[in-house]
Every structure is written in structure tokens, then in C-alpha cells.
Amino acid sequence: MHQPSVIVVGGGAMGSSVACELARRGHPVTVLEQHGMLHAHGSSHGSSRIVRLVYDDPFYVRLAVAARPLWDELQEQSDVEVFRRTGGVDHGPRELLEPFAAALDEAGVAFEWLTAGEASLRWPGLRFDQTVLFQPDAGVAHPDHTLTMLQRDAIAHGAAWHPHTRVDAIDETTDGVRVTVGERTFSADQVVLTAGIWSHRLADLPSDTATQVQPAHFMPVDPATPWPTFIHRRADERGDPMPEAYGLPSPDGIKVGFHGGGKIVDPDDRDFAVVADEVADLRTYVGQWVPGVDAATLDSGTCLHGGLAEDDFIIDRTGRLTVAAGFSGHGFKFVPLVGRMVADLVAGTAEPQHRFTVSAHRTTI
Ligand SMILES: Cc1cc2nc3c(=O)[nH]c(=O)nc-3n(C[C@H](O)[C@H](O)[C@H](O)COP(=O)(O)OP(=O)(O)OC[C@H]3O[C@@H](n4cnc5c(N)ncnc54)[C@H](O)[C@@H]3O)c2cc1C
């Protein structure tokens, strides 16, 4: 059967997944990426991302439940580690954890409440002072390995990958799409835009703001200590929520960061410099709450976050253009699922989900 040809603009996590899925389904695929095959200019590099089912919104719990077995499938197909199940804990005041438990209940996902004492016995590298919600299916994905695997598979199924190829414009023509790269043009039946934080520059989308965030790695004191993924849902003395701290085991050490924050940057002209105050805050946090690492071993890097419509993604199709963007700080766990969702939109076998449409975002902005 003739499958429409597709140009994928942006070869980060989402573009790699989309290209792989489309190529597997027999579409002629061309990927245009402004940087190299793997690079540190976007949001998809490094050695670790949390894959969790715990959200306070049953919609996202269900989405994560749909994505989760696809990680096991990817791992089964890989001879390097792309995903490892570790279990995950959310800890903090019970009232901050209740909405997450309610959403898990509503979506039928198993979890366990633990006391601080029980959790400390299982994971001595962390300090717990209040309530702990344990969800056993969480784990850690390895972005660099995942992207390499998806890109190789896409190319093995015929995809043409063009690194260092920056798209200037996307235009619909009467019988297809024309994508302009300097003096060159590429043509296809359809185009998929997966340009992360840059997407709104190439299509009529709500504008996005890039922030540079800086999680850090710390060396464990005892390499034999078991680590779950963790999110510390914190409150101040008045009980008001504070920025969450998160962490996870990775090949580079125990990664710890704060959710949100970071300075606003131009994604094409950023300094990659770590902010000393934020480093000091991380070190203080780790000294207080993560006794299983050596706080002196901090090794920090930077990554781009977007804030497009805060939390909801855009996975939508208009005419010959399908967009998958706005994944911000929590998209990686959905990577294999997004490839399939987008391929279904391209094929016209699925409708966009309302919350992921551009029009839904415009009404919330
Ligand atoms: C520090 C950090 C921690 C995170 N932790 C987690 C986590 O624990 N769990 C989780 O689920 N998610 C997490 N995320 C989020 C997740 O990593 C992102 O949502 C995801 O990687 C976004 O992928 P993307 O492909 O949409 O964007 P990107 O990776 O930014 O890819 C977009 C690509 O498009 C290319 N591009 C842009 N413009 C053009 C153009 N004009 N022409 C050609 N190419 C172009 C870019 O170069 C880039 O390669 C984290 C993100 C960060 C930064």
C-alpha cells in the first residue's frame, strides 16, 4: 500500500520516535535536524529521565499507563539499557500526596502507602520525614541510548536523516508540503513538526518560553545502595507547597534537581553556564535529604525546559501538518507512545485528543 511521504522537522526524542514509527509502518521518511544526531542543545540528551505513572490527573496517569509497556518492549529489543524498572516514591505531607493517590485509584493503578520508617529501611540513601507513596512500575529511561536506538531503527527502515539542516519555513502547497532550508527545498505529502521549544517559530502555535534548568549528579556513598526514582513534594512552615525536588539513579551518579525555575534564555544563544546560587541550593538540599550521596561530588549540567501551556502537550493535526510539541519537563516517559499517536494522526486513523489540540491551548492562554 502506498504510504504518504513525511518530513519530520526536529530529531530530538519526539522526532526520533515519530520517524521510527512512521518508517516501520512503511512511510518514506526524511528527518531534518538543525544539530547533530545526538546533541545537548535541546531537551533530550543525557543518561536519565524518570518514567513514572504518578500524576495528580487521571488523564496523564492513563497516558503513562499506555506508554509504560512500550518501554519494556523497547528494552527487549535493545542490547544496551534504555529502560530500567526501579520503583518510584513520592514523599512529603500526606495532604500533598492525596491528589496523586486519588488519580492513581481512579485510573486503577496499584500503589502502596509507607511510613517514613518503612521507606528508610528500603532506601537508606534518602531521608523521609512524613508520608511515602510507593509505585512499583516506575523506572529510569536512558535518553542517549533511546534516541540512538530509535534513530538506527528508523534509518534501517529507510528513513533519510539530515543532521545540521536547519529548517527556515514550512509551507503547504496544492499537492503536498514544501520545507525550506536556506536555498534548498524538501517536498513530501505531509510534515510532522517536532522541534521542541523552537516549534512555535515554524507554525502558528502559542509562543513558548525557554528556560535553562540545571540538575546535578552526585556520587553515591555506597554503590550497593538501592535507589528508587523520587519526588519530594515539599511544603513550607505554613503548609504552602514549595518547588518539588526530584531524583533518580543514573549511570552518571544520583541525579537531583528542582522542578521549575531556571533563567529564561534564547535557545539559539545560551551560555550553558550553571548558576552558583542554584548549585548551592541543590547542595544544601542533598546534604539535608539525600544522605546516601556525597554532596561534595556535585557535577552540574544544563537542559532546556519549555512552558508551552504549562503542562498539556500539543499533539494535533491540521491539513498536512501534524505537530507534537510542548513536552516541557515531563515528556520523555511518553516518547514511544507519542511516535504511535503521531503516526496514527498522519495516517488519519485517529483524531487528536481534545486536550492536545492547538485550539484547546489557545483557550487556556
Ligand atoms: C533537565 C530535564 C529533565 C527532565 N526530566 C524528565 C523526566 O524525568 N521525565 C520525563 O518524562 N521527562 C523529563 N524531561 C522532559 C523531556 O526530556 C522532554 O519533554 C523531551 O525530551 C522533549 O523532546 P522533544 O523532542 O520535544 O524536544 P527536543 O529534545 O528539544 O528536540 C527538538 C529538536 O528539534 C530540533 N530543531 C528545532 N528547530 C529546528 C529547525 N528549525 N530545523 C531543524 N531542527 C530543529 C532541535 O535541534 C532538537 O533536536 C526533562 C527535561 C529536562 C530538560
The ligand as a MOL file (V3000), in Angstrom:
LIG
                    3D

  0  0  0     0  0            999 V3000
M  V30 BEGIN CTAB
M  V30 COUNTS 53 58 0 0 0
M  V30 BEGIN ATOM
M  V30 1 C 16.6080 18.5930 32.8470 0
M  V30 2 C 15.4190 17.8670 32.2980 0
M  V30 3 C 14.8990 16.8070 32.9980 0
M  V30 4 C 13.7920 16.1260 32.5090 0
M  V30 5 N 13.3160 15.0790 33.2110 0
M  V30 6 C 12.2900 14.3630 32.7400 0
M  V30 7 C 11.8580 13.2110 33.4220 0
M  V30 8 O 12.4190 12.8380 34.4600 0
M  V30 9 N 10.8200 12.5050 32.9090 0
M  V30 10 C 10.1920 12.8920 31.7550 0
M  V30 11 O 9.2390 12.2230 31.3590 0
M  V30 12 N 10.5940 13.9800 31.0590 0
M  V30 13 C 11.6240 14.7190 31.5200 0
M  V30 14 N 12.0770 15.8080 30.8380 0
M  V30 15 C 11.3550 16.2330 29.6240 0
M  V30 16 C 11.7920 15.5350 28.3610 0
M  V30 17 O 13.1740 15.3030 28.3490 0
M  V30 18 C 11.3400 16.3960 27.1820 0
M  V30 19 O 9.9340 16.6090 27.2780 0
M  V30 20 C 11.6510 15.7640 25.8350 0
M  V30 21 O 12.9910 15.3670 25.7640 0
M  V30 22 C 11.3140 16.7660 24.7140 0
M  V30 23 O 11.6890 16.2030 23.4710 0
M  V30 24 P 11.4120 16.9880 22.1160 0
M  V30 25 O 11.8240 16.0800 21.0350 0
M  V30 26 O 10.0210 17.5320 22.1110 0
M  V30 27 O 12.3510 18.2880 22.1930 0
M  V30 28 P 13.9620 18.4510 21.8540 0
M  V30 29 O 14.7260 17.3810 22.5170 0
M  V30 30 O 14.2970 19.8440 22.2060 0
M  V30 31 O 14.0130 18.2120 20.3060 0
M  V30 32 C 13.6490 19.1860 19.3610 0
M  V30 33 C 14.6220 19.0750 18.2140 0
M  V30 34 O 14.2170 19.9300 17.1640 0
M  V30 35 C 15.3900 20.4890 16.5930 0
M  V30 36 N 15.0240 21.7190 15.8860 0
M  V30 37 C 14.4990 22.8360 16.3990 0
M  V30 38 N 14.2890 23.7670 15.4500 0
M  V30 39 C 14.6850 23.2020 14.2850 0
M  V30 40 C 14.7230 23.6660 12.9450 0
M  V30 41 N 14.3030 24.9000 12.6060 0
M  V30 42 N 15.2100 22.8440 11.9850 0
M  V30 43 C 15.6430 21.5900 12.2970 0
M  V30 44 N 15.6300 21.1060 13.5700 0
M  V30 45 C 15.1520 21.9070 14.5480 0
M  V30 46 C 16.2710 20.7380 17.8060 0
M  V30 47 O 17.6190 20.9170 17.4690 0
M  V30 48 C 16.0230 19.4840 18.6250 0
M  V30 49 O 16.9250 18.4470 18.2940 0
M  V30 50 C 13.1830 16.5280 31.2990 0
M  V30 51 C 13.7090 17.6010 30.5720 0
M  V30 52 C 14.8190 18.2650 31.0540 0
M  V30 53 C 15.3800 19.3980 30.2600 0
M  V30 END ATOM
M  V30 BEGIN BOND
M  V30 1 1 1 2
M  V30 2 1 2 3
M  V30 3 2 2 52
M  V30 4 2 3 4
M  V30 5 1 4 5
M  V30 6 1 4 50
M  V30 7 2 5 6
M  V30 8 1 6 7
M  V30 9 1 6 13
M  V30 10 2 7 8
M  V30 11 1 7 9
M  V30 12 1 9 10
M  V30 13 2 10 11
M  V30 14 1 10 12
M  V30 15 2 12 13
M  V30 16 1 13 14
M  V30 17 1 14 15
M  V30 18 1 14 50
M  V30 19 1 15 16
M  V30 20 1 16 17
M  V30 21 1 16 18
M  V30 22 1 18 19
M  V30 23 1 18 20
M  V30 24 1 20 21
M  V30 25 1 20 22
M  V30 26 1 22 23
M  V30 27 1 23 24
M  V30 28 2 24 25
M  V30 29 1 24 26
M  V30 30 1 24 27
M  V30 31 1 27 28
M  V30 32 2 28 29
M  V30 33 1 28 30
M  V30 34 1 28 31
M  V30 35 1 31 32
M  V30 36 1 32 33
M  V30 37 1 33 34
M  V30 38 1 33 48
M  V30 39 1 34 35
M  V30 40 1 35 36
M  V30 41 1 35 46
M  V30 42 1 36 37
M  V30 43 1 36 45
M  V30 44 2 37 38
M  V30 45 1 38 39
M  V30 46 1 39 40
M  V30 47 2 39 45
M  V30 48 1 40 41
M  V30 49 2 40 42
M  V30 50 1 42 43
M  V30 51 2 43 44
M  V30 52 1 44 45
M  V30 53 1 46 47
M  V30 54 1 46 48
M  V30 55 1 48 49
M  V30 56 2 50 51
M  V30 57 1 51 52
M  V30 58 1 52 53
M  V30 END BOND
M  V30 END CTAB
M  END
